[in-house]
């Protein structure tokens, strides 16, 4: 008994859906592997010159310092910790005041 056109079409659609699902899983696995590879390649490396960063303790904050270009990199919240521990009239408090007062630039209306 020969399958009819509807059965052939049904089987073709099922196979296509299975291939698409398998392809999507493969692409997702490749994407995750690429993210991991990029993290390993760039983790704790200077974004400016690419050298390995060295952790340095500054009070209660651990900064990441580049031994080559002397760049200093802070994690989220570390600048606030440094500013809070500084004197009220210090350079850091002045900078923080400027950053807190600054409003985003107004976008002119389209027209």
C-alpha positions in Angstrom: 0.0 0.0 0.0 1.5 3.3 -1.1 1.2 6.3 1.3 -1.0 9.1 0.0 0.0 12.8 -0.4 -1.4 13.9 3.0 0.6 11.2 4.8 3.8 12.2 2.9 3.2 15.8 3.8 2.6 15.0 7.5 5.8 13.0 7.7 7.7 15.7 5.9 6.4 18.4 8.3 7.3 16.2 11.4 10.8 15.6 10.1 11.2 19.3 9.4 10.1 20.3 12.9 12.5 17.7 14.4 15.4 19.1 12.4 14.5 22.7 13.3 14.3 21.8 17.0 17.7 20.0 16.8 19.2 22.9 15.0 17.9 25.4 17.6 19.4 23.3 20.4 22.8 23.1 18.6 22.8 26.9 18.0 21.9 27.5 21.7 24.8 25.2 22.8 27.2 27.0 20.5 26.0 30.4 21.7 26.6 29.4 25.4 30.0 28.0 24.5 30.9 31.2 22.7 29.8 33.3 25.7 32.0 31.1 28.0 34.9 31.4 25.7 34.7 35.2 25.5 34.4 35.5 29.3 37.5 33.3 29.8 39.4 35.3 27.2 38.5 38.7 28.7 37.9 38.1 32.4 40.2 40.2 34.5 42.0 41.7 31.5 42.3 45.4 30.9 39.7 46.7 28.5 42.2 49.4 27.3 45.4 47.4 26.6 44.5 43.7 27.3 47.0 43.0 30.1 46.0 40.9 33.1 44.5 43.0 35.9 46.0 42.9 39.4 43.6 43.2 42.4 44.8 45.9 44.8 43.2 46.7 48.2 42.3 50.3 48.8 40.6 50.6 52.2 37.6 48.3 52.1 37.5 48.3 48.3 39.4 45.9 46.1 40.3 47.7 42.8 41.5 46.0 39.7 44.7 47.8 38.4 46.4 47.3 35.1 50.2 47.1 35.7 50.8 48.2 32.1 48.7 51.3 31.5 47.9 52.0 35.2 44.1 51.9 34.5 41.9 51.4 37.5 38.7 49.5 37.2 36.0 49.3 39.9 33.1 46.9 40.3 29.5 48.1 40.8 29.1 50.0 44.1 32.9 50.4 44.8 33.1 54.0 43.7 30.2 54.8 46.1 32.1 53.0 48.9 35.2 55.1 48.2 33.3 58.3 48.1 31.4 57.6 51.3 34.6 56.9 53.2 36.3 60.2 51.9 36.0 63.6 53.6 33.1 65.8 52.7 35.1 68.4 50.9 37.2 65.9 48.9 37.6 65.5 45.2 35.4 62.4 45.3 32.5 64.2 46.9 32.7 67.0 44.4 32.6 64.5 41.5 29.7 62.6 43.1 27.8 65.9 43.6 28.3 66.7 39.9 27.1 63.2 38.8 24.0 63.3 41.0 23.0 66.8 39.9 23.5 66.2 36.2 20.3 65.5 34.4 20.1 63.6 31.1 20.2 65.9 28.1 16.8 67.0 26.8 15.8 65.5 23.5 14.4 68.1 21.2 11.0 67.4 19.8 10.9 65.9 16.3 9.3 68.1 13.8 
